[in-house]
Amino acid sequence: MKAFENEKERIIRESQIEKIKRYESARVSNRAINYPYYYSVKEANKVIKFVELLTNTNTGEPIKLLPFQKWILGSLYGWRDEKDNGRRWTKAVISFSPIRRQLFKN
């Protein structure tokens, strides 16, 4: 895995980084040598920083993402195709049970 350019600006949670490290080690093994995707921490952090620059239209306050939201964005935008550096996924369906939705209401 490539070293981070600035450790203090790392946004991805440690658990996500551990998953990336496991992926990288599995990629080197015989099972995944020809795997055509890689994870870019730089791309994942870029989209997370952008979303956190946006403001709430009702209050005008900056949006503060919860850890699970950062993980979702990092997963969608961090995985890249080795051929053209494009995103691995361009569409996603994210669903929460009604009980979980109540936990995130302000």
Secondary structure, DSSP 8 states (H G I E B T S, - for coil): ----S-GGG--S-HHHHHHHHHHHHHHHSGGGTT--EEE-HHHHHHHHHHHHHSB-TTT--B----HHHHHHHHHHHHEEETTT--BS-S-------HHHHHHT--
